[in-house]
Amino acid sequence: MVKPLNQNVVTNLQRTGIRRFNELVAKVPGAIKLTVGEIDLPTPPNTKLRGINAITENVTKYTPNAGDLELRSAISEYLEQHYQLNYSAKNEIIVTVGGSEAIDTIFRTLLEPNDEIIIPAPCFPGYLGSGILTQSNIVLVDTCSSEFKLTPQQLEDAITPSTKLVVLNYPNNPTGSILTVSELEKLAEIIIKHDLYVLTDEMYATLVYDDIGIAPSIASIQGMKERTIIVNGVSKSSSMTGWRVGYIATSEKIVEQALKVHQYAVASPASMAQKAAITALTTDFPETQKMALLFERRRDILVNSLNEIGLKFNRPVGAFYCFLDISEFGMDSWSFAEKMLYDYKLAVVPGSSFSKYGDNFVRLSFAVDEQIIVEAMKRLSAGVASLRKKK
């Protein structure tokens, strides 16, 4: 008899709701998809060309485990320019296979079984999976009543002697919320008081609106750099999800240990993708700023339509998602999403995909063409009108 798989962890681990729902969407011809978690635009041209040239020039071998030093230098310069943070390219940065590997690497580096991780919810499901795989205790903090922002009191109440790590994701997936410098400073006071680590997932930092520029980082606050792990990359900012290039920036002490986890898991990201990422962070960085302006227009179209329909939501300030409140319909998020998909050929992500605290919501992505948003809102309006008649 074949011995069983890891029943304590792996067999009980669920695939994300996003992936499971997208399998349903694939079976509905003509469905408009507001489920996408990636930009619909092509990778910027100079960035693509850098990757192509790397292949033709036979830059196809292993890089150092920590990543191409030229890319690590570009990351260091980026952090200095935008956050006035000084990270050593040689000793304080690891290039990873996207942000997901960065998150998993840090969880496995820092956490032991039964350590507690505080995660504001609703949240990106990748945190939950990595937390389960490290057999940590996940402490979800419901932020639905605080505009999807972790408050100092919520954080203080969630901390116990077993707490080791706080996860922050602003701009936030799935809600589009961000934290101001003042709000981050108040959280930092508590984090320092309790001597905790922070993983700050800043994958959407450049996709912010209303003249904010780039979202602030808690690592910039006095006393926080040594206890903060920045996770970022080029997936969202440069429309490079398939290139799989992310990074970790943190203290040499943490990098030294995280590099071992990273080495045994992946060795290093693809060399040609790393070369392309250098151009994304330098020559093509203005393209990122253009993307933000485009997405702000798309957001405004979506928001104006939702207001006309009379639905409740928090206006997204970052990322490219809107978390729509569906509580008035008395349906769980999966049932609402199925109703929209099968009856109106509109695909949205059930909020339960982002923890139990998301079940009164669905996530809408505006990372699609403006005309698609307009048509999607017509279908949503028809679906909502039908549900309201039945109340």
Secondary structure, 3 states (H helix, E strand, C coil): CCCCCCCCCHHHCCCCHHHHHHHHHCCCCCCEECCCCCCCCCCCHHHHHHHHHHHHCCCCCCCCCCCCHHHHHHHHHHHHHHHCCCCCCCCCEEEECHHHHHHHHHHHHHCCCCCEEEEEECCCHHHHHHHHHCCCEEEEEECHHHCCCCCHHHHHHHCCCCEEEEEECCCCCCCCCCCCHHHHHHHHHHHHHCCCEEEEECCCCCCECCCCCCCCCHHHCCCCHHHEEEEEECCCCCCCHHHCCEEEECCHHHHHHHHHHHHHHHCCCCHHHHHHHHHHHCCCHHHHHHHHHHHHHHHHHHHHHHHHHCCEECCCCECCEEEEECHHHCCCHHHHHHHHHHHHCEECEEHHHHCHHHCCEEEEECCCCHHHHHHHHHHHHHHHHHHHHCC
